[in-house]
Amino acid sequence: MHVIDSHTAGEPTRVILDGFPDLGSGPLSERAARLATRHYDDYRAVVLEPRGQVAMVGALLVPPVDPTCVTGVIYFDVGAVLGMCGHGTIGLAVTLYHMGLIGTGQHRIETPAGVVTVDVKDANTITVTNIESRRVAAGASVDVPGFGIVTGDVAYGGNWFFLVDPSPIPVVASNIRALTDLAIATRTALNEEKIGGENGEPVDHVIFYGPADDEAAHSRNFVLCPDDAYDRSPCGTGSSARLACLAASGRMGEGKQIVQESIIGSTYTLSYKAGPTGGVIPSITGQAYVMAVAELIFNPADPFRNGIVI
């Protein structure tokens, strides 16, 4: 299996170029469902240790249905097949540029959540225009065992988020373990109480917000991903959900730019336009860097061929 690894604001992406089982044809949402149900061990083997690393997201290239798109892509981490991935799309665009498959300018990419646009500024700087994002619940509260009441907004940005501002725990690197534990417990409580999307979709990401270290930034976030790892980047789909919440509450106007800081201090620049169905169309600008071009080997005799599972 041939792959190219990159990181976006510190968060790793592994683009699979070839060597993965064929998912067939049809809408990307259907192919993503096949990946999740028929190839569970296959996709996890790509990102699990010892071959992968904590927080790695895989990006499987597939033929698009929409002929105007340069590629289709299905994202996944150890915990789930994802509808969209903002940092992964930035990493994918930088990878395609590195391969000479796209140049500067705008290009369309098909994902299970819909078609997104990337604007390649240079070899490392990408603006992603995401699918329409929306807030579906404001001020939802859940009783988290061992902690108490946690209140936040439920929003969709390509994945389902519960956004808590301000965080009950200071959003600083020394609190990563405590923030992780609280976020896992919060997500579990939300899903047990069926607090999520309009059609019963479960929350898969939790975000806590606090003051930024850099005075030029709007806030600092901690993002828990489906695999229970924290996002090293400010999270592209999470930033999309954040923009939907800020717009819905009247705290940020259309066209205004803000800087979102991650728990490790990396940043995205964010803005939005009004969406056609009452949500927002987010724009996320960040930087990614190619780190490795590699061939993955899956030796049948390797006892950890499918990764380390504990």
MIDREN-716187 format. One record per residue: x, z, y of N, C-alpha, C in turn; residue in one letter. Coordinates in pm, whole numbers, padded with zeros to 5 digits, always signed. Each point is the difference from the previous one (the first is absolute). Example, Ala and Ser with C-alpha at 12.3 -4.5 7.8 and 13.67 -1.06 7.14 Angstrom:
+01319+00780-00569-00089+00000+00119+00090+00000+00120A/-00035-00072+00105+00082+00006+00119-00077+00073+00109S/
END
This chain:
+00085+00000-00119-00085+00000+00119+00089+00000+00124M/-00024-00096+00089+00080-00009+00122-00075+00066+00116H/+00072+00084+00074-00061+00075+00108+00092+00002+00122V/-00059+00026+00116+00077+00025+00122-00052+00131+00058I/+00092+00093+00027-00034+00130+00055+00027+00004+00150D/-00091+00063+00072+00018+00022+00143-00051+00138+00033S/+00026+00044+00123-00069+00119+00049-00056-00030+00137H/-00117+00056+00026-00066-00012+00129-00007+00139+00062T/+00074+00021+00107+00003+00132+00066+00031+00111-00100A/+00079-00033-00102+00041+00097-00100-00077-00005-00129G/-00115-00067-00002-00085-00004-00120+00030-00125-00084E/+00034+00017-00129+00046-00114-00080-00112-00090-00050P/+00030-00129-00008-00089-00101-00058+00080-00082-00099T/-00055-00024-00116+00064-00088-00101-00090-00121-00021R/+00044-00116+00045-00075-00124-00015+00035-00063-00134V/-00102-00026-00083+00020-00062-00131-00017-00150+00015I/+00108-00072-00025-00001-00145+00017-00048-00073-00125L/+00041+00049-00117-00041-00062-00127+00024+00099-00113D/-00049-00036-00119+00023+00082-00117-00110+00098-00033G/-00108+00003+00080-00112+00092-00027-00108-00075-00077F/-00074+00069-00089-00109-00068-00072-00099-00067+00095P/-00053-00115-00045-00095-00077+00081-00132+00075+00011D/-00051+00015+00123-00128+00067+00023-00117-00097+00002L/+00025-00128-00023-00107-00097+00000-00037-00045+00140G/-00119-00055+00014-00046-00053+00127-00118+00081+00050S/-00058-00046+00111-00114+00067+00058+00037+00078+00123G/-00098+00067+00063+00027+00079+00120+00109+00104-00025P/+00076+00032+00104+00106+00098-00016-00053+00138-00039L/-00121+00031+00045-00059+00129-00038-00018+00008-00151S/-00039-00112-00063-00016-00002-00145+00136+00007-00070E/+00098-00070+00054+00134+00005-00062+00061+00138+00017R/-00027+00065+00113+00048+00137+00019-00063+00093-00102A/-00129-00020-00030-00067+00081-00101+00062-00022-00137A/+00038-00124-00031+00067-00026-00128+00136+00069-00006R/+00071-00004+00111+00129+00068+00006-00018+00149-00028L/-00101+00060+00060-00022+00144-00013-00042+00039-00141A/-00078-00086-00066-00059+00039-00128+00074-00054-00122T/+00062-00116+00014+00064-00063-00116+00152+00009+00000R/+00058+00033+00115+00146-00001+00012+00052+00129+00062H/-00065+00110-00034+00036+00132+00056+00148+00032-00024Y/+00044-00010-00126+00139+00032-00031+00096-00100+00064D/-00041-00127+00007+00088-00104+00056+00031+00026+00147D/-00104+00026+00080+00027+00016+00143+00069+00132+00029Y/-00034+00105-00074+00067+00129+00022+00148-00006-00037R/+00033-00080-00102+00140-00011-00042+00088-00057+00110A/-00059-00077+00091+00077-00063+00108+00043+00104+00104V/-00083+00102+00024+00026+00092+00110+00038+00142-00044V/-00025+00033-00127+00038+00133-00049+00152+00012-00013L/+00051+00124+00011+00139+00023-00037+00016-00025-00150E/+00117-00042-00050+00126-00014+00072+00018-00135+00069P/-00096-00093-00025+00015-00134+00058-00041-00003+00147R/-00100+00078+00032-00049+00006+00137+00040+00128+00068G/-00078+00042+00096+00029+00123+00074-00129+00059+00055Q/+00006+00126+00034-00115+00068+00057-00042-00074+00127V/-00130-00022+00014-00062-00062+00118+00010-00152+00002A/+00062-00062-00101+00010-00146-00001-00137-00063-00020M/-00026-00107+00074-00120-00081-00015+00040-00137-00054V/-00070-00045-00101+00023-00134-00053-00090-00101+00068G/+00051-00122+00014-00076-00110+00061+00011-00120-00094A/-00107-00023-00074-00001-00109-00098-00051-00128+00066L/+00086-00102+00006-00041-00127+00057-00089-00075-00098L/-00114-00049+00049-00094-00077-00081-00049-00118+00083V/-00047-00107-00065-00053-00113+00077-00123+00043+00081P/-00008-00041+00127-00117+00036+00080-00120-00087-00035P/-00120+00051+00027-00120-00082-00009-00014-00084+00126V/+00027+00062+00114-00009-00066+00131+00121-00092+00018D/-00019-00131+00010+00113-00093+00009+00078+00011+00131P/-00055+00072+00100+00072+00016+00126+00103+00114-00007T/+00001+00073-00109+00091+00114-00014+00131-00043-00068C/+00110+00058+00045+00131-00034-00057+00017+00062-00138V/-00070+00108-00028+00004+00063-00132-00116+00098-00012T/-00030+00036-00121-00083+00116-00026+00089+00113-00046G/-00046+00123+00015+00081+00115-00041-00093+00113-00042V/+00040+00070-00104-00071+00120-00044+00100+00115+00003I/-00036+00106+00072+00089+00115+00017-00038+00112-00097Y/+00098+00079-00039-00025+00114-00086+00111+00103+00017F/-00033+00126-00030+00103+00101-00017-00023+00066-00135D/+00070+00107-00029-00015+00064-00131-00142+00049-00022V/-00068+00036+00109-00130+00062-00012-00118-00095-00004G/+00015-00122+00055-00118-00085+00012+00039-00142+00041A/-00090-00094-00032+00004-00134+00060-00070+00011+00134V/+00062-00053+00105-00045+00020+00137-00075-00122+00053L/-00095+00025+00090-00071-00110+00064+00088-00076+00098G/+00079+00074+00075+00091-00056+00101+00114+00097+00017M/+00109-00045+00057+00113+00086+00031+00070-00055+00124C/-00002+00079+00108+00057-00047+00126+00152-00010-00006G/+00067+00109-00044+00145-00007-00005+00044-00106-00101H/-00078-00014-00111+00035-00101-00099-00013-00141+00055G/-00097-00023+00088-00017-00133+00059+00114-00032+00095T/+00045+00099+00075+00118-00020+00085+00121-00030-00087I/+00018+00078-00108+00111-00024-00091-00010-00136-00067G/-00121-00039-00040-00019-00131-00062+00035-00112+00096L/-00043+00009+00125+00030-00105+00098+00151-00013+00022A/+00069+00112+00010+00146-00003+00017+00066-00062-00124V/-00055+00031-00118+00053-00057-00124-00021-00151-00005T/-00119-00047+00034-00027-00144+00001+00089-00072+00101L/+00024+00064+00115+00091-00056+00099+00142-00007-00055Y/+00043+00107-00066+00133+00006-00061+00019-00113-00103H/-00108-00033-00071+00006-00105-00102-00010-00140+00059M/-00030-00010+00130-00015-00130+00063-00136-00063-00024G/-00098+00079-00046-00132-00053-00030-00091-00003+00121L/+00029+00082+00102-00074-00004+00126+00100+00013+00113I/-00039-00043+00118+00083+00015+00119-00067+00093+00099G/+00049-00001+00122-00064+00079+00104-00139-00058+00030T/-00084+00081+00059-00136-00044+00029-00100+00066-00092G/-00125-00047+00004-00109+00063-00071-00024-00063-00137Q/-00032+00085-00096-00028-00043-00137-00111+00089-00056H/-00082-00059-00088-00110+00074-00061+00036+00039-00144R/-00038+00123-00037+00027+00053-00134-00131+00056-00054I/-00032-00035-00125-00124+00046-00061+00024+00127-00081E/-00082+00101+00020+00007+00126-00073-00138+00028-00061T/-00010+00096-00093-00132+00033-00054-00099+00048+00106P/+00051+00056+00111-00087+00047+00107-00042-00110+00095A/+00066-00115-00007-00030-00110+00091+00128-00067+00049G/-00015-00098+00085+00114-00074+00055+00054+00073+00122V/+00132+00021+00001+00067+00058+00115+00097-00103+00057V/+00040+00021+00124+00094-00090+00067+00127+00074+00031T/+00114-00066-00023+00128+00055+00043+00059-00090+00106V/+00054+00061+00104+00071-00072+00105+00146+00039-00011D/+00081-00094-00047+00142+00027-00022+00074-00020+00133V/+00046+00110+00058+00071-00006+00128+00145-00040-00020K/+00064+00059-00104+00138-00031-00035+00019+00041-00145D/+00123+00005-00047+00026+00027-00141-00048+00136-00045A/-00024+00092+00093-00036+00137-00038-00127+00052+00064N/-00049-00064+00105-00112+00053+00077-00127-00079-00026T/-00104+00070-00043-00125-00064-00042-00117+00072+00066I/-00099-00078+00045-00129+00057+00039-00104-00042-00102T/-00068+00098-00058-00108-00026-00095-00134+00017+00072V/-00084-00101-00008-00138+00012+00045-00084+00026-00125T/-00053+00121-00010-00066+00044-00121-00146-00042-00003N/-00066+00028-00112-00143-00021-00012-00075+00099+00091I/-00126-00027+00027-00077+00089+00086-00006+00140-00061E/+00027+00099+00083+00005+00140-00045-00109+00079+00071S/-00045+00108-00063-00116+00071+00056+00004+00148-00035R/-00057+00080+00088-00026+00140-00031-00140+00011-00060R/-00012+00076-00107-00132+00012-00064-00056+00141+00011V/+00083+00098+00033-00049+00137+00017+00093+00074+00094A/-00056+00072+00097+00078+00079+00094-00026+00148-00025A/+00106+00079+00002-00015+00144-00012-00053+00046-00134G/+00039-00069-00108-00041+00043-00134+00084+00120-00042A/-00063+00101-00056+00071+00121-00041-00008+00018-00150S/+00107+00055-00056+00005+00028-00143+00071+00134-00020V/-00049+00077-00095+00060+00128-00033+00109-00023-00104D/+00126+00024+00040+00115-00024-00088+00039+00132-00065V/-00014+00012-00133+00032+00126-00068+00143+00047+00033P/+00011+00128+00033+00129+00057+00031+00044-00021+00142G/-00080-00077+00077+00038-00025+00139-00113+00028+00097F/-00118-00057-00027-00113+00017+00090-00057-00133+00043G/-00072+00000+00112-00067-00119+00049+00101-00093+00069I/-00002-00127-00040+00079-00105+00064-00096-00105+00052V/+00016-00038+00127-00093-00093+00065+00073-00126+00045T/-00058-00114-00025+00062-00126+00042-00100-00114-00001G/+00050-00120+00025-00081-00121+00001+00027-00082-00127D/-00103-00068-00049+00016-00094-00110+00001-00140+00060V/+00101-00080-00037+00011-00134+00057+00063-00094-00101A/-00028-00129+00021+00052-00107-00086+00093-00089+00080Y/+00121-00023-00054+00095-00090+00064+00063-00096-00100G/-00074-00026-00111+00054-00076-00113+00013+00090-00121G/+00008+00129+00022-00012+00108-00098-00086+00109+00066N/-00041+00101-00077-00087+00105+00051+00079+00124+00039W/-00026+00048+00122+00079+00107+00059-00086+00117+00046F/+00059+00119-00007-00053+00119+00066+00106+00041+00101F/-00035-00003+00130+00096+00021+00108-00029+00133+00068L/+00099+00086+00003-00015+00136+00053+00087+00015+00124V/-00064+00025+00116+00072+00012+00127-00068+00109+00084D/+00069+00114+00021+00140+00026-00034+00015+00052-00143P/+00122-00012-00051+00030+00047-00135-00006+00152-00007S/-00049+00055-00110+00002+00146-00017+00141+00056-00017P/+00094-00085-00037+00140+00037-00019+00084-00089+00093I/+00100+00054+00070+00082-00083+00087+00059-00122-00073P/-00010-00116+00061+00047-00124-00060+00149-00017+00032V/+00082+00069-00078+00145-00004+00014+00059-00017-00139V/+00120-00056-00007+00061-00034-00129+00019+00122-00089A/+00026+00115+00059+00020+00119-00082-00128+00045-00071S/-00115-00056+00040-00128+00034-00062-00050-00106-00097N/+00085-00096-00039-00047-00110-00084-00063+00052-00130I/+00060+00099-00064-00056+00052-00124-00137+00065+00025R/-00009+00082+00104-00126+00067+00031-00108-00101+00040A/+00037-00100+00078-00094-00104+00040-00047-00080-00121L/+00091-00029-00091-00036-00072-00122-00101+00079-00083T/+00028+00127-00020-00090+00084-00080-00139+00008+00063D/-00004+00020+00133-00128+00010+00068-00074-00134-00005L/+00071-00110+00017-00064-00132-00002-00058-00031-00139A/+00074+00033-00106-00051-00022-00136-00126+00083-00022I/+00004+00127+00038-00116+00087-00018-00119-00048+00083A/+00027-00050+00121-00107-00051+00086-00064-00124-00061T/+00081-00091-00047-00054-00122-00063-00083+00034-00123R/+00050+00092-00081-00075+00041-00119-00136+00058+00038T/-00001+00086+00102-00126+00062+00045-00095-00106+00056A/+00052-00093+00079-00084-00107+00056-00067-00080-00111L/+00078-00037-00100-00054-00085-00106-00096+00077-00090N/+00025+00129-00017-00096+00082-00076-00132+00013+00075E/+00006+00006+00132-00121+00011+00082-00060-00135+00036E/+00060-00109-00051-00050-00136+00023+00000-00035+00149K/+00102+00048+00072+00017-00037+00140+00097-00117+00005I/-00050-00118+00041+00083-00119+00001-00070-00114+00068G/+00013-00120-00056-00059-00119+00059-00151-00005-00011G/-00058-00094+00072-00146-00012+00004-00061-00026-00137E/+00074-00067-00087-00051-00036-00131+00062+00084-00111N/+00045+00119+00038+00055+00091-00099+00147-00019-00030G/+00069-00081+00080+00143-00021-00024+00076+00131+00022E/+00088+00037-00092+00075+00125+00016+00113-00013+00102P/+00030+00109+00066+00117+00004+00088+00126-00006-00086V/+00093-00089+00036+00126-00008-00076+00121+00041+00081D/-00013+00008+00135+00109+00042+00087-00049+00112+00092H/+00087+00095+00029-00029+00105+00097+00110-00002+00106V/-00039+00010+00129+00097+00000+00110-00021+00123+00086I/+00111+00068+00031+00001+00111+00095+00078-00044+00123F/-00049+00040+00119+00063-00039+00127+00048+00121+00077Y/+00113-00018+00069+00054+00101+00088+00074-00065+00115G/+00057+00080+00090+00075-00057+00113+00123-00077-00047P/+00032-00107+00074+00119-00080-00032+00126+00067+00054A/+00111-00030-00065+00129+00046+00051+00039-00079+00125D/-00028-00131-00002+00034-00089+00111-00115+00003+00101D/+00029+00028+00125-00104+00007+00103-00071-00133+00019E/+00065-00109-00039-00062-00132+00015-00102-00029-00109A/-00002+00080-00105-00092-00023-00111-00130+00076+00021A/-00106-00051-00059-00133+00059+00014-00015+00126-00084H/+00050-00006-00125-00010+00113-00092+00093-00026-00119S/+00016+00104-00082+00077-00010-00124-00097+00023-00115R/+00016-00077-00109-00092+00019-00112+00073+00031-00130N/-00075+00059-00089+00040+00018-00140-00107-00067-00083F/+00039-00091-00088-00096-00079-00078+00024+00024-00149V/-00103+00044-00070+00006+00011-00146-00058-00126-00062L/+00077-00063-00090-00041-00122-00067-00063+00032-00136C/-00063-00100-00066-00066+00028-00128+00091+00055-00108P/+00130-00031+00006+00093+00049-00102+00052+00140+00031D/-00057+00065+00101+00036+00136+00043+00137+00007+00070D/+00058-00116+00031+00121-00004+00081-00040-00016+00146A/+00086+00046+00091-00030-00018+00142+00056-00133+00049Y/-00069-00059+00095+00042-00128+00058+00112+00024+00099D/+00112-00066-00023+00113+00013+00093-00026-00073+00129R/-00082-00104-00005-00039-00073+00121-00123+00066+00061S/-00044-00046+00118-00124+00054+00058-00127-00049-00070P/+00014-00087-00100-00111-00050-00083-00084-00102+00076C/+00008-00126-00043-00071-00106+00071-00151+00007-00013G/-00050+00019-00124-00145+00010-00015-00051+00132+00059T/+00083+00105-00008-00037+00127+00064-00004-00011+00151G/+00095-00076+00056-00001-00023+00144-00123-00081+00040S/-00043-00091-00087-00122-00077+00027-00122+00092+00003S/-00007+00092-00098-00108+00097-00001+00006+00090+00123A/+00120+00036+00040+00019+00084+00120-00052-00072+00124R/+00031-00128+00014-00049-00076+00115-00152-00004+00001L/-00061-00016-00119-00146-00001-00007-00058+00132+00048A/+00065+00110-00036-00049+00131+00042+00020+00022+00150C/+00116-00038+00052+00027+00016+00143-00097-00084+00083L/-00029-00122-00048-00093-00086+00073-00141+00057-00004A/-00043+00045-00119-00136+00050-00015-00026+00126+00082A/+00106+00080+00022-00015+00123+00077+00027-00020+00149S/+00030-00124+00040+00027-00030+00140+00135+00050+00050G/+00092+00028-00091+00131+00054+00038+00105-00108+00021R/-00033-00126-00031+00096-00109+00019-00077-00128+00024M/+00038-00072+00106-00069-00123+00036+00059-00122-00067G/-00080-00105-00004+00043-00128-00057+00119-00053+00079E/+00103-00048-00072+00118-00059+00063+00109+00099+00036G/-00032+00130+00003+00103+00101+00029+00095+00011-00118K/+00128+00026+00027+00099+00019-00105+00041+00146-00010Q/+00017+00046-00122+00057+00133-00023+00108-00011-00107I/+00086+00100-00005+00104+00007-00102-00036+00114-00095V/-00005-00033-00129-00027+00100-00103+00130+00036-00070Q/+00028+00128-00008+00123+00049-00061-00030+00053-00140E/+00090-00022-00095-00016+00051-00136+00066+00136-00015S/-00016+00061-00115+00059+00131-00026+00152-00004+00001I/+00061-00120-00021+00146-00011+00006+00048-00054+00135I/-00094-00027+00092+00037-00044+00134+00000-00149+00022G/-00032-00081-00104-00010-00145+00019-00132-00032+00070S/-00012-00119+00057-00115-00029+00085-00062-00137-00025T/-00129-00011+00031-00073-00125+00015-00058-00002+00142Y/-00018-00121+00052-00073-00019+00125-00139-00054-00035T/-00104+00065+00053-00137-00029-00041-00087-00045+00117L/-00093-00087-00026-00104-00037+00095-00118-00057-00079S/-00110-00028+00070-00114-00057-00072-00083-00087+00094Y/-00079-00087-00064-00106-00072+00067-00133+00040-00066K/-00108-00015+00073-00131+00031-00056-00031-00094-00115A/-00054+00057-00109-00035-00080-00115-00140-00056+00009G/-00031-00102-00079-00131-00067+00009-00116+00084-00052P/+00027+00104-00082-00110+00080-00054+00007+00145+00046T/+00063+00023+00115+00001+00133+00058+00123+00083-00026G/+00090-00050-00082+00126+00068-00024+00109-00051+00091G/+00124+00008-00045+00113-00048+00079+00085-00093-00087V/+00068-00093+00065+00099-00086-00065+00137+00053+00041I/+00069+00072-00089+00126+00065+00038+00119-00096-00001P/+00095+00029+00088+00131-00066-00001+00105+00108-00017S/+00089-00021-00098+00106+00097-00032+00133-00073+00004I/+00090+00045+00087+00132-00061+00010+00104+00098-00050T/+00083-00048-00095+00106+00083-00055+00115-00086-00049G/+00101+00066-00051+00119-00071-00047+00028+00032-00147Q/+00046-00103-00073+00039+00016-00139+00136-00066-00022A/+00068+00046-00104+00134-00050-00033+00011-00022-00150Y/+00047-00118-00038+00025-00028-00141+00119+00083-00046V/-00015+00064-00119+00105+00087-00052+00066-00053-00126M/-00074-00077-00081+00056-00043-00128-00077-00120-00054A/+00072-00088-00067-00058-00108-00079+00043+00027-00143V/-00098+00016-00091+00035+00051-00132-00082-00064-00110A/+00050+00013-00123-00072-00038-00121-00027+00127-00079E/-00126+00032-00022-00036+00117-00078-00004-00037-00148L/+00056+00086-00083+00006-00024-00144-00087+00104-00070I/-00088-00045-00089-00090+00087-00075+00037-00011-00149F/+00100+00075-00039+00052-00005-00137-00096+00074-00094N/-00052-00067-00105-00091+00068-00092+00060+00124-00065P/+00133+00007-00009+00064+00116-00062+00018+00116+00098A/-00026-00024+00127+00019+00104+00102-00113+00102-00010D/+00032+00128-00028-00108+00100-00011-00076+00022+00131P/+00060-00040+00113-00067+00013+00130-00032-00138+00058F/-00028-00094-00089-00034-00136+00044-00119+00002+00096R/-00097+00087-00025-00120+00008+00084+00011+00107+00106N/+00122+00052+00022+00021+00100+00103-00007+00142-00054G/+00040+00091+00085-00004+00143-00036-00137+00054+00041I/-00076+00047-00097-00132+00056+00025+00001+00145-00047V/-00023+00091+00091+00002+00144-00031-00140+00057+00016I/
END
